[in-house]
Amino acid sequence: MSAEPLRVLAIGDSIMAWHKWTGRDIPSVMGDLLGAQVENDAVAASRFSNASALGRAVGFDVRAQFRAGDWDVILINGGANDFLNDCSCSACDGVLNGLIGPDLSGEVPGFLARLRQTGAEVIWMGYYASARSGQFTGCRPYLVEYDARLARLAAQMDGVRFIDSEDVMDPSDRSLFAFDGIHPSPSGARRIGTYLAQSLAQ
């Protein structure tokens, strides 16, 4: 009797949601390679923490995208739009520390602990350097530190892993990026999805 396929829930922002309607998004690529059942509930333009009740109700808060289920793996990203919208990618220390402080406390660690209580393995997908910054000009130093803190947090939390999409995304390779130079092209999404699948299979 064959084992049941992995059940995966993906939540996050547009990096995770890009190409979702054509089935070429990062979680779908990962799921196809693993033979997993994937539900991608990521929503473009979502923040990790959205103060708007309406925004939360329609999925523009990553935490609100979570739904209970018998998940084996929860794949998650988010936070870039918090910097973009709350501090315009400038003097964002308060936003960074609210999400995850130097002591690794904050909204993200609290939510990851909640996800772990479901029994699922949690995979946090880190951000990559994009081909062009566009409206995210100024965000890069904060996102680098954000990912560094998340990597340290994951190393300390049982059942949580940090997998950095930057490991496989070359910002000088324009073919890996969509027209805006920020989101992944289908080939970029395939590269990241393949990397995630390989990391999970190890």
C-alpha positions as CSV (number, residue, x, y, z in Angstrom):
1,M,0.0,0.0,0.0
2,S,1.5,3.3,-1.1
3,A,2.0,6.2,1.4
4,E,-0.4,9.1,1.2
5,P,0.9,12.2,-0.5
6,L,2.2,15.1,1.6
7,R,-0.5,17.7,2.3
8,V,1.0,21.2,1.9
9,L,-0.6,24.6,2.7
10,A,1.2,27.6,1.2
11,I,0.5,31.1,2.5
12,G,2.3,34.4,1.8
13,D,2.5,37.3,-0.5
14,S,2.8,37.8,-4.3
15,I,6.2,36.0,-4.6
16,M,4.3,32.9,-3.4
17,A,1.1,33.7,-5.4
18,W,2.7,34.7,-8.7
19,H,1.5,32.4,-11.6
20,K,-1.0,30.7,-9.2
21,W,-3.8,30.8,-11.7
22,T,-1.7,29.0,-14.3
23,G,-0.4,26.3,-12.0
24,R,3.2,27.5,-12.4
25,D,3.6,29.1,-9.0
26,I,6.4,28.1,-6.6
27,P,4.2,25.9,-4.3
28,S,2.7,24.0,-7.3
29,V,6.1,23.3,-8.8
30,M,7.3,22.1,-5.4
31,G,4.2,19.9,-5.0
32,D,4.4,18.4,-8.5
33,L,8.0,17.3,-7.9
34,L,7.2,15.8,-4.5
35,G,3.9,14.3,-5.6
36,A,2.2,16.4,-2.9
37,Q,-1.3,17.8,-2.6
38,V,-0.8,21.6,-2.4
39,E,-3.3,24.3,-1.5
40,N,-1.8,27.7,-2.3
41,D,-3.7,30.4,-0.4
42,A,-1.1,33.1,-0.8
43,V,-2.5,36.5,-1.8
44,A,-0.6,39.2,-3.8
45,A,0.0,42.5,-2.0
46,S,-0.6,40.9,1.4
47,R,1.4,42.0,4.5
48,F,2.4,39.7,7.2
49,S,0.6,41.9,9.7
50,N,-2.3,44.0,8.4
51,A,-4.0,46.4,10.8
52,S,-7.1,46.7,8.5
53,A,-10.0,44.4,9.5
54,L,-11.2,44.4,5.8
55,G,-7.7,43.6,4.6
56,R,-7.5,40.7,7.0
57,A,-10.9,39.4,6.0
58,V,-9.9,39.2,2.3
59,G,-6.5,37.6,2.9
60,F,-4.2,40.6,2.8
61,D,-2.8,39.4,6.1
62,V,-0.6,36.3,5.8
63,R,-1.7,35.1,9.2
64,A,-5.4,35.3,8.2
65,Q,-4.6,33.1,5.2
66,F,-4.0,30.1,7.5
67,R,-6.8,27.6,7.8
68,A,-6.9,24.6,9.9
69,G,-6.4,21.3,8.2
70,D,-4.4,18.0,8.4
71,W,-1.3,19.6,6.9
72,D,2.1,17.9,6.8
73,V,3.9,21.0,5.7
74,I,3.1,24.7,5.9
75,L,5.1,26.8,3.4
76,I,5.2,30.5,4.3
77,N,6.7,33.8,3.4
78,G,5.8,37.4,3.9
79,G,6.9,40.8,5.3
80,A,8.2,42.7,2.3
81,N,4.9,44.6,1.9
82,D,5.0,45.6,5.6
83,F,8.2,47.5,4.9
84,L,6.9,48.9,1.7
85,N,3.6,50.1,3.1
86,D,4.4,51.0,6.7
87,C,7.7,52.8,6.4
88,S,8.2,53.2,2.6
89,C,11.4,51.1,2.9
90,S,13.1,53.9,4.8
91,A,13.9,54.0,8.5
92,C,12.1,50.7,9.0
93,D,13.7,49.5,12.2
94,G,10.4,49.7,14.1
95,V,8.6,47.6,11.5
96,L,11.5,45.1,11.4
97,N,11.6,44.8,15.2
98,G,7.8,44.4,15.4
99,L,8.0,41.5,12.9
100,I,11.1,39.9,14.6
101,G,13.3,41.7,17.0
102,P,17.1,41.2,17.7
103,D,16.1,38.9,20.5
104,L,14.0,36.9,18.0
105,S,10.7,37.9,19.6
106,G,7.8,39.5,17.7
107,E,4.8,38.8,15.5
108,V,6.5,36.3,13.2
109,P,8.0,34.1,15.9
110,G,4.6,34.1,17.7
111,F,2.8,33.0,14.6
112,L,5.3,30.3,13.7
113,A,4.9,28.9,17.2
114,R,1.2,28.7,16.6
115,L,1.7,26.9,13.3
116,R,4.0,24.4,15.0
117,Q,1.2,23.6,17.4
118,T,-0.7,22.0,14.5
119,G,2.0,19.4,14.2
120,A,3.0,20.4,10.7
121,E,6.5,21.1,9.6
122,V,6.9,24.8,8.9
123,I,9.1,26.0,6.0
124,W,9.9,29.7,5.8
125,M,11.0,30.8,2.3
126,G,13.4,33.7,2.4
127,Y,13.4,36.5,-0.1
128,Y,15.8,37.0,-3.0
129,A,17.6,40.0,-4.5
130,S,15.5,41.1,-7.5
131,A,16.7,42.1,-10.9
132,R,15.4,45.7,-10.2
133,S,14.2,47.2,-7.0
134,G,11.3,49.3,-8.4
135,Q,9.1,50.5,-5.5
136,F,11.1,48.4,-3.1
137,T,14.2,50.6,-3.4
138,G,15.6,51.0,0.1
139,C,14.1,47.8,1.4
140,R,17.1,45.5,0.7
141,P,19.1,46.1,3.9
142,Y,16.0,45.5,6.0
143,L,15.0,42.4,4.1
144,V,18.5,41.0,4.4
145,E,18.4,41.5,8.2
146,Y,14.9,40.2,8.4
147,D,15.9,36.9,6.6
148,A,19.0,36.6,8.8
149,R,16.9,36.8,12.0
150,L,14.4,34.3,10.6
151,A,17.2,31.9,9.8
152,R,18.5,32.2,13.3
153,L,15.0,31.7,14.7
154,A,14.4,28.6,12.5
155,A,17.7,27.1,13.8
156,Q,16.3,27.3,17.3
157,M,12.8,26.1,16.7
158,D,12.1,22.4,16.3
159,G,10.1,21.6,13.2
160,V,10.8,25.0,11.5
161,R,13.2,25.4,8.6
162,F,14.4,28.5,6.7
163,I,15.1,27.9,3.0
164,D,16.5,30.9,1.2
165,S,15.2,31.4,-2.4
166,E,18.2,33.7,-2.9
167,D,20.4,30.6,-3.1
168,V,19.1,29.9,-6.6
169,M,18.0,33.3,-7.9
170,D,20.7,35.2,-9.8
171,P,19.6,38.9,-10.1
172,S,21.7,39.3,-13.2
173,D,19.7,36.5,-15.0
174,R,16.8,38.5,-16.3
175,S,15.0,35.3,-17.5
176,L,14.3,34.4,-13.9
177,F,12.2,37.5,-13.4
178,A,8.8,38.7,-14.6
179,F,8.4,41.9,-16.5
180,D,8.6,44.0,-13.4
181,G,12.0,42.6,-12.4
182,I,10.8,41.7,-9.0
183,H,8.5,38.7,-9.2
184,P,9.6,35.3,-10.5
185,S,9.1,34.4,-14.1
186,P,7.8,30.8,-14.8
187,S,11.4,29.7,-15.0
188,G,12.3,31.5,-11.8
189,A,9.3,30.0,-10.0
190,R,10.4,26.6,-11.3
191,R,13.9,27.1,-10.0
192,I,12.7,28.1,-6.5
193,G,10.1,25.4,-6.4
194,T,12.6,22.8,-7.4
195,Y,15.0,24.0,-4.8
196,L,12.3,23.7,-2.1
197,A,11.3,20.2,-3.2
198,Q,15.0,19.1,-3.1
199,S,15.4,20.6,0.3
200,L,12.3,18.9,1.7
201,A,13.3,15.6,0.1
202,Q,16.7,15.5,2.0
